[in-house]
Amino acid sequence: MSTASSTPASAQDKKSILTVLAGVYDAWNEADPDAFVGDYLDDASAILPGSYRRSRQEIRDAMAFAFSGPLKGTQAADKVLDVRMLNDDAAVVISESGVLLPGESEAPPERTSYATWVLARQDGRWLLAAYNNSPSVVPGQP
């Protein structure tokens, strides 16, 4: 039986990938749904508790709604935990992110999640192919 494993990203790939993620969070902090999906593939997907978005447009529309409603005035914080290459043109990033209400400098555990980002390099440009997050704490679990 053979095994396969990912490899650490090169310094240049890591820098480019982290720039994409920073752009997503900058767009969140500006409440800009168009910029938020600026580096998403057309057929990107996003899975969050209770929702499955199947395209860049669905993700954009969901964020437009969120920025004008439940996430209005919020900021996002993100801490990258791992960046790995699956092959020369595919990467996965694991991060911890939080939603900060106005005036907060740190998100409480109930607004913190672990996220998986899948990126694909197309024509030399890193783009988001998939995103998934899960709450970092589950009520009732140690």
N, CA and C atoms as a LAMMPS dump frame, in Angstrom:
ITEM: TIMESTEP
0
ITEM: NUMBER OF ATOMS
426
ITEM: BOX BOUNDS ff ff ff
-5.0000000000000000e+02 5.0000000000000000e+02
-5.0000000000000000e+02 5.0000000000000000e+02
-5.0000000000000000e+02 5.0000000000000000e+02
ITEM: ATOMS id mol type element x y z
1 1 1 N 0.84 -1.169 0
2 1 2 C 0 0 0
3 1 3 C 0.889 1.238 0
4 2 1 N 0.629 2.152 -0.903
5 2 2 C 1.424 3.371 -0.96
6 2 3 C 0.73 4.47 -0.172
7 3 1 N 1.525 5.41 0.269
8 3 2 C 0.976 6.552 0.987
9 3 3 C 1.42 7.814 0.283
10 4 1 N 0.634 8.839 0.441
11 4 2 C 0.967 10.135 -0.138
12 4 3 C 0.853 11.173 0.963
13 5 1 N 1.574 12.232 0.81
14 5 2 C 1.471 13.295 1.794
15 5 3 C 1.665 14.632 1.109
16 6 1 N 1.219 15.659 1.789
17 6 2 C 1.403 17.007 1.277
18 6 3 C 2.805 17.483 1.64
19 7 1 N 3.183 18.616 1.077
20 7 2 C 4.492 19.192 1.367
21 7 3 C 4.314 20.638 1.802
22 8 1 N 5.239 21.166 2.571
23 8 2 C 5.15 22.576 2.946
24 8 3 C 5.206 23.463 1.699
25 9 1 N 4.53 24.587 1.765
26 9 2 C 4.55 25.537 0.655
27 9 3 C 5.89 26.262 0.621
28 10 1 N 6.341 26.59 -0.583
29 10 2 C 7.546 27.412 -0.715
30 10 3 C 7.245 28.8 -0.158
31 11 1 N 8.269 29.554 0.126
32 11 2 C 8.079 30.902 0.665
33 11 3 C 7.25 31.759 -0.288
34 12 1 N 7.52 31.664 -1.595
35 12 2 C 6.782 32.47 -2.57
36 12 3 C 5.321 32.035 -2.665
37 13 1 N 5.074 30.714 -2.723
38 13 2 C 3.692 30.239 -2.773
39 13 3 C 2.942 30.64 -1.508
40 14 1 N 3.584 30.468 -0.362
41 14 2 C 2.933 30.823 0.9
42 14 3 C 2.574 32.306 0.921
43 15 1 N 3.485 33.143 0.484
44 15 2 C 3.218 34.586 0.45
45 15 3 C 2.031 34.89 -0.458
46 16 1 N 1.999 34.29 -1.636
47 16 2 C 0.905 34.531 -2.582
48 16 3 C -0.429 34.027 -2.039
49 17 1 N -0.41 32.859 -1.434
50 17 2 C -1.627 32.278 -0.867
51 17 3 C -2.143 33.138 0.287
52 18 1 N -1.261 33.561 1.165
53 18 2 C -1.677 34.384 2.301
54 18 3 C -2.19 35.742 1.855
55 19 1 N -1.686 36.244 0.732
56 19 2 C -2.195 37.498 0.172
57 19 3 C -3.649 37.338 -0.254
58 20 1 N -3.985 36.183 -0.83
59 20 2 C -5.376 35.912 -1.215
60 20 3 C -6.267 35.926 0.027
61 21 1 N -5.865 35.22 1.071
62 21 2 C -6.671 35.184 2.289
63 21 3 C -6.787 36.564 2.927
64 22 1 N -5.707 37.326 2.925
65 22 2 C -5.755 38.682 3.48
66 22 3 C -6.757 39.536 2.715
67 23 1 N -6.832 39.344 1.4
68 23 2 C -7.798 40.083 0.594
69 23 3 C -9.231 39.765 0.982
70 24 1 N -9.495 38.504 1.289
71 24 2 C -10.835 38.106 1.732
72 24 3 C -11.179 38.822 3.037
73 25 1 N -10.263 38.821 3.988
74 25 2 C -10.537 39.451 5.275
75 25 3 C -10.568 40.973 5.177
76 26 1 N -9.753 41.561 4.317
77 26 2 C -9.849 43.007 4.093
78 26 3 C -11.227 43.357 3.542
79 27 1 N -11.72 42.546 2.603
80 27 2 C -13.044 42.784 2.02
81 27 3 C -14.132 42.645 3.086
82 28 1 N -13.999 41.639 3.964
83 28 2 C -14.96 41.489 5.062
84 28 3 C -14.965 42.767 5.898
85 29 1 N -13.781 43.229 6.268
86 29 2 C -13.68 44.391 7.143
87 29 3 C -14.192 45.667 6.492
88 30 1 N -14.289 45.667 5.158
89 30 2 C -14.871 46.785 4.415
90 30 3 C -16.325 46.5 4.031
91 31 1 N -16.838 45.33 4.413
92 31 2 C -18.201 44.897 4.075
93 31 3 C -18.448 44.969 2.57
94 32 1 N -17.494 44.47 1.795
95 32 2 C -17.54 44.538 0.332
96 32 3 C -17.685 43.126 -0.249
97 33 1 N -18.916 42.711 -0.584
98 33 2 C -19.105 41.34 -1.072
99 33 3 C -18.437 41.071 -2.417
100 34 1 N -18.309 42.084 -3.265
101 34 2 C -17.653 41.876 -4.562
102 34 3 C -16.162 41.612 -4.38
103 35 1 N -15.515 42.412 -3.544
104 35 2 C -14.094 42.187 -3.274
105 35 3 C -13.897 40.878 -2.514
106 36 1 N -14.866 40.525 -1.663
107 36 2 C -14.777 39.287 -0.886
108 36 3 C -14.59 38.079 -1.797
109 37 1 N -15.289 38.043 -2.919
110 37 2 C -15.198 36.9 -3.841
111 37 3 C -14.27 37.183 -5.017
112 38 1 N -13.504 38.246 -4.946
113 38 2 C -12.62 38.626 -6.046
114 38 3 C -11.612 37.568 -6.442
115 39 1 N -11.198 36.727 -5.501
116 39 2 C -10.227 35.668 -5.785
117 39 3 C -10.846 34.279 -5.663
118 40 1 N -12.15 34.175 -5.867
119 40 2 C -12.838 32.882 -5.864
120 40 3 C -13.034 32.407 -7.298
121 41 1 N -12.911 31.102 -7.511
122 41 2 C -13.263 30.512 -8.798
123 41 3 C -14.769 30.645 -9.004
124 42 1 N -15.217 30.672 -10.253
125 42 2 C -16.651 30.762 -10.527
126 42 3 C -17.426 29.621 -9.888
127 43 1 N -16.842 28.425 -9.865
128 43 2 C -17.536 27.267 -9.301
129 43 3 C -17.054 26.928 -7.887
130 44 1 N -16.558 27.931 -7.18
131 44 2 C -16.109 27.725 -5.798
132 44 3 C -17.282 27.302 -4.924
133 45 1 N -16.959 26.656 -3.827
134 45 2 C -17.996 26.275 -2.868
135 45 3 C -17.606 26.761 -1.478
136 46 1 N -18.626 26.954 -0.661
137 46 2 C -18.41 27.34 0.734
138 46 3 C -19.419 26.587 1.591
139 47 1 N -18.906 25.891 2.591
140 47 2 C -19.758 25.154 3.518
141 47 3 C -19.514 25.714 4.914
142 48 1 N -20.597 26.169 5.516
143 48 2 C -20.58 26.641 6.893
144 48 3 C -21.722 25.935 7.605
145 49 1 N -21.73 25.914 8.924
146 49 2 C -22.835 25.246 9.606
147 49 3 C -24.189 25.747 9.074
148 50 1 N -24.955 24.828 8.547
149 50 2 C -26.283 25.16 8.054
150 50 3 C -26.36 25.704 6.648
151 51 1 N -25.245 25.798 5.934
152 51 2 C -25.327 26.324 4.567
153 51 3 C -24.288 25.698 3.648
154 52 1 N -24.673 25.604 2.387
155 52 2 C -23.786 25.111 1.331
156 52 3 C -23.966 26.037 0.139
157 53 1 N -22.958 26.818 -0.166
158 53 2 C -22.971 27.741 -1.307
159 53 3 C -22.201 27.081 -2.431
160 54 1 N -22.806 27.026 -3.62
161 54 2 C -22.271 26.23 -4.72
162 54 3 C -21.575 27.018 -5.82
163 55 1 N -21.424 28.321 -5.648
164 55 2 C -20.777 29.112 -6.697
165 55 3 C -20.28 30.431 -6.122
166 56 1 N -19.411 31.059 -6.89
167 56 2 C -18.894 32.38 -6.511
168 56 3 C -20.064 33.346 -6.304
169 57 1 N -21.052 33.282 -7.205
170 57 2 C -22.205 34.182 -7.111
171 57 3 C -23.023 33.913 -5.849
172 58 1 N -23.249 32.643 -5.523
173 58 2 C -23.99 32.328 -4.297
174 58 3 C -23.23 32.807 -3.06
175 59 1 N -21.924 32.653 -3.065
176 59 2 C -21.106 33.12 -1.938
177 59 3 C -21.202 34.635 -1.835
178 60 1 N -21.091 35.309 -2.968
179 60 2 C -21.177 36.773 -2.998
180 60 3 C -22.529 37.248 -2.459
181 61 1 N -23.616 36.618 -2.932
182 61 2 C -24.954 37.019 -2.501
183 61 3 C -25.15 36.774 -1.006
184 62 1 N -24.64 35.662 -0.504
185 62 2 C -24.755 35.367 0.924
186 62 3 C -23.994 36.395 1.754
187 63 1 N -22.818 36.79 1.282
188 63 2 C -22.035 37.778 2.026
189 63 3 C -22.672 39.16 1.944
190 64 1 N -23.265 39.505 0.803
191 64 2 C -23.964 40.793 0.693
192 64 3 C -25.091 40.854 1.723
193 65 1 N -25.852 39.764 1.828
194 65 2 C -26.914 39.697 2.83
195 65 3 C -26.324 39.816 4.238
196 66 1 N -25.28 39.046 4.515
197 66 2 C -24.682 39.036 5.853
198 66 3 C -24.115 40.398 6.235
199 67 1 N -23.436 41.05 5.285
200 67 2 C -22.831 42.351 5.588
201 67 3 C -23.885 43.428 5.84
202 68 1 N -25.084 43.249 5.296
203 68 2 C -26.134 44.242 5.521
204 68 3 C -27.07 43.833 6.66
205 69 1 N -26.849 42.644 7.226
206 69 2 C -27.711 42.152 8.294
207 69 3 C -26.927 41.612 9.464
208 70 1 N -26.867 40.28 9.604
209 70 2 C -26.278 39.694 10.816
210 70 3 C -24.802 40.005 11.053
211 71 1 N -24.044 40.295 10.013
212 71 2 C -22.619 40.608 10.195
213 71 3 C -22.318 42.099 10.031
214 72 1 N -23.353 42.909 9.966
215 72 2 C -23.16 44.351 9.778
216 72 3 C -22.299 44.92 10.905
217 73 1 N -21.251 45.64 10.517
218 73 2 C -20.378 46.284 11.486
219 73 3 C -19.323 45.384 12.104
220 74 1 N -19.312 44.118 11.722
221 74 2 C -18.328 43.2 12.302
222 74 3 C -16.995 43.293 11.566
223 75 1 N -15.985 42.787 12.222
224 75 2 C -14.661 42.634 11.632
225 75 3 C -14.298 41.157 11.763
226 76 1 N -13.376 40.724 10.926
227 76 2 C -12.935 39.333 10.989
228 76 3 C -11.449 39.295 11.318
229 77 1 N -11.083 38.324 12.119
230 77 2 C -9.678 38.093 12.451
231 77 3 C -9.338 36.673 12.021
232 78 1 N -8.136 36.48 11.518
233 78 2 C -7.745 35.163 11.025
234 78 3 C -6.31 34.881 11.428
235 79 1 N -6.09 33.663 11.89
236 79 2 C -4.738 33.212 12.235
237 79 3 C -4.475 31.933 11.45
238 80 1 N -3.525 31.987 10.543
239 80 2 C -3.197 30.816 9.731
240 80 3 C -2.413 29.832 10.588
241 81 1 N -2.862 28.578 10.575
242 81 2 C -2.214 27.529 11.352
243 81 3 C -1.329 26.634 10.499
244 82 1 N -1.671 26.49 9.202
245 82 2 C -0.927 25.571 8.341
246 82 3 C -1.185 25.911 6.877
247 83 1 N -0.138 25.83 6.065
248 83 2 C -0.239 25.981 4.607
249 83 3 C 0.518 24.815 3.999
250 84 1 N -0.19 23.995 3.211
251 84 2 C 0.442 22.821 2.596
252 84 3 C 0.101 22.749 1.121
253 85 1 N 1.037 22.227 0.378
254 85 2 C 0.835 22.009 -1.052
255 85 3 C 0.361 20.578 -1.265
256 86 1 N -0.715 20.42 -2.04
257 86 2 C -1.187 19.089 -2.412
258 86 3 C -0.484 18.622 -3.674
259 87 1 N -0.189 19.58 -4.54
260 87 2 C 0.656 19.382 -5.723
261 87 3 C 1.14 20.767 -6.134
262 88 1 N 1.749 20.899 -7.302
263 88 2 C 2.309 22.197 -7.695
264 88 3 C 1.265 23.305 -7.796
265 89 1 N 0.01 22.936 -8.075
266 89 2 C -1.022 23.938 -8.325
267 89 3 C -2.239 23.82 -7.415
268 90 1 N -2.093 23.156 -6.292
269 90 2 C -3.195 23.029 -5.332
270 90 3 C -2.642 23.119 -3.918
271 91 1 N -3.338 23.869 -3.089
272 91 2 C -2.892 24.069 -1.711
273 91 3 C -4.081 24.015 -0.771
274 92 1 N -3.797 23.675 0.469
275 92 2 C -4.809 23.712 1.518
276 92 3 C -4.257 24.544 2.676
277 93 1 N -5.125 25.374 3.224
278 93 2 C -4.762 26.222 4.354
279 93 3 C -5.73 25.911 5.492
280 94 1 N -5.203 25.783 6.686
281 94 2 C -6.018 25.629 7.887
282 94 3 C -5.833 26.905 8.701
283 95 1 N -6.946 27.487 9.127
284 95 2 C -6.854 28.715 9.91
285 95 3 C -7.87 28.706 11.04
286 96 1 N -7.649 29.609 11.959
287 96 2 C -8.598 29.856 13.037
288 96 3 C -9.09 31.281 12.837
289 97 1 N -10.385 31.446 12.765
290 97 2 C -10.912 32.782 12.504
291 97 3 C -11.989 33.128 13.517
292 98 1 N -12.189 34.413 13.663
293 98 2 C -13.192 34.877 14.607
294 98 3 C -13.921 36.09 14.083
295 99 1 N -15.142 36.258 14.547
296 99 2 C -15.966 37.407 14.188
297 99 3 C -15.978 38.348 15.383
298 100 1 N -15.54 39.582 15.139
299 100 2 C -15.465 40.581 16.196
300 100 3 C -16.592 41.587 16.035
301 101 1 N -17.319 41.813 17.109
302 101 2 C -18.35 42.838 17.114
303 101 3 C -17.68 44.196 17.299
304 102 1 N -18.386 45.288 16.959
305 102 2 C -17.787 46.608 17.135
306 102 3 C -17.238 46.791 18.549
307 103 1 N -16.001 47.277 18.623
308 103 2 C -15.347 47.53 19.899
309 103 3 C -14.558 46.365 20.461
310 104 1 N -14.706 45.177 19.886
311 104 2 C -13.964 44.019 20.383
312 104 3 C -12.589 43.939 19.739
313 105 1 N -11.621 43.458 20.505
314 105 2 C -10.284 43.239 19.952
315 105 3 C -9.985 41.751 19.798
316 106 1 N -10.848 40.915 20.371
317 106 2 C -10.673 39.469 20.292
318 106 3 C -12.053 38.819 20.262
319 107 1 N -12.185 37.795 19.435
320 107 2 C -13.466 37.088 19.347
321 107 3 C -13.583 36.074 20.478
322 108 1 N -14.756 35.983 21.1
323 108 2 C -14.944 34.955 22.126
324 108 3 C -15.026 33.577 21.468
325 109 1 N -14.796 32.524 22.232
326 109 2 C -14.793 31.174 21.653
327 109 3 C -16.041 30.834 20.844
328 110 1 N -17.201 31.306 21.262
329 110 2 C -18.426 30.959 20.538
330 110 3 C -18.525 31.631 19.161
331 111 1 N -17.646 32.577 18.879
332 111 2 C -17.588 33.188 17.545
333 111 3 C -16.251 32.924 16.869
334 112 1 N -15.647 31.807 17.23
335 112 2 C -14.374 31.398 16.64
336 112 3 C -14.58 30.061 15.936
337 113 1 N -13.919 29.899 14.8
338 113 2 C -14.054 28.646 14.05
339 113 3 C -12.716 28.24 13.454
340 114 1 N -12.64 26.972 13.111
341 114 2 C -11.514 26.457 12.34
342 114 3 C -11.972 26.379 10.892
343 115 1 N -11.11 26.772 9.985
344 115 2 C -11.482 26.806 8.57
345 115 3 C -10.478 26.044 7.721
346 116 1 N -10.988 25.477 6.657
347 116 2 C -10.173 24.834 5.631
348 116 3 C -10.398 25.587 4.332
349 117 1 N -9.328 26.032 3.727
350 117 2 C -9.352 26.738 2.448
351 117 3 C -8.63 25.867 1.424
352 118 1 N -9.22 25.68 0.28
353 118 2 C -8.57 24.955 -0.81
354 118 3 C -8.351 25.954 -1.94
355 119 1 N -7.108 26.056 -2.38
356 119 2 C -6.762 27.001 -3.445
357 119 3 C -6.177 26.267 -4.635
358 120 1 N -6.434 26.812 -5.814
359 120 2 C -5.896 26.263 -7.058
360 120 3 C -5.165 27.378 -7.794
361 121 1 N -4.026 27.03 -8.356
362 121 2 C -3.284 28.016 -9.147
363 121 3 C -3.725 27.859 -10.603
364 122 1 N -4.221 28.96 -11.169
365 122 2 C -4.625 28.973 -12.574
366 122 3 C -3.96 30.156 -13.251
367 123 1 N -3.273 29.868 -14.338
368 123 2 C -2.553 30.913 -15.08
369 123 3 C -1.661 31.735 -14.158
370 124 1 N -1.012 31.059 -13.215
371 124 2 C -0.074 31.718 -12.312
372 124 3 C -0.709 32.445 -11.145
373 125 1 N -2.023 32.387 -11.017
374 125 2 C -2.739 33.125 -9.973
375 125 3 C -3.427 32.142 -9.021
376 126 1 N -3.247 32.347 -7.726
377 126 2 C -3.917 31.517 -6.733
378 126 3 C -5.354 31.983 -6.557
379 127 1 N -6.301 31.029 -6.631
380 127 2 C -7.722 31.32 -6.487
381 127 3 C -8.345 30.342 -5.497
382 128 1 N -9.382 30.796 -4.824
383 128 2 C -10.073 29.952 -3.855
384 128 3 C -11.049 29.024 -4.56
385 129 1 N -10.913 27.733 -4.284
386 129 2 C -11.788 26.724 -4.877
387 129 3 C -12.855 26.261 -3.884
388 130 1 N -12.501 26.206 -2.605
389 130 2 C -13.453 25.733 -1.603
390 130 3 C -13.089 26.282 -0.23
391 131 1 N -14.121 26.453 0.574
392 131 2 C -13.961 26.931 1.944
393 131 3 C -14.934 26.145 2.815
394 132 1 N -14.488 25.795 4.006
395 132 2 C -15.343 25.099 4.96
396 132 3 C -14.932 25.564 6.347
397 133 1 N -15.919 25.797 7.219
398 133 2 C -15.532 26.081 8.594
399 133 3 C -16.423 25.35 9.577
400 134 1 N -15.912 25.237 10.776
401 134 2 C -16.589 24.523 11.85
402 134 3 C -16.322 25.276 13.146
403 135 1 N -17.325 25.382 14.011
404 135 2 C -17.088 26.059 15.288
405 135 3 C -15.888 25.45 16.018
406 136 1 N -15.123 26.31 16.672
407 136 2 C -13.943 25.812 17.383
408 136 3 C -14.304 25.189 18.725
409 137 1 N -15.488 25.478 19.204
410 137 2 C -15.965 24.846 20.434
411 137 3 C -17.348 24.26 20.175
412 138 1 N -17.594 23.129 20.776
413 138 2 C -18.9 22.485 20.674
414 138 3 C -19.482 22.449 22.082
415 139 1 N -20.652 23.051 22.267
416 139 2 C -21.238 23.052 23.611
417 139 3 C -21.334 21.634 24.181
418 140 1 N -20.923 21.5 25.433
419 140 2 C -21.015 20.214 26.109
420 140 3 C -19.826 19.294 25.917
421 141 1 N -18.867 19.695 25.075
422 141 2 C -17.669 18.867 24.891
423 141 3 C -16.497 19.505 25.616
424 142 1 N -15.608 18.657 26.16
425 142 2 C -14.441 19.206 26.879
426 142 3 C -13.465 19.874 25.93
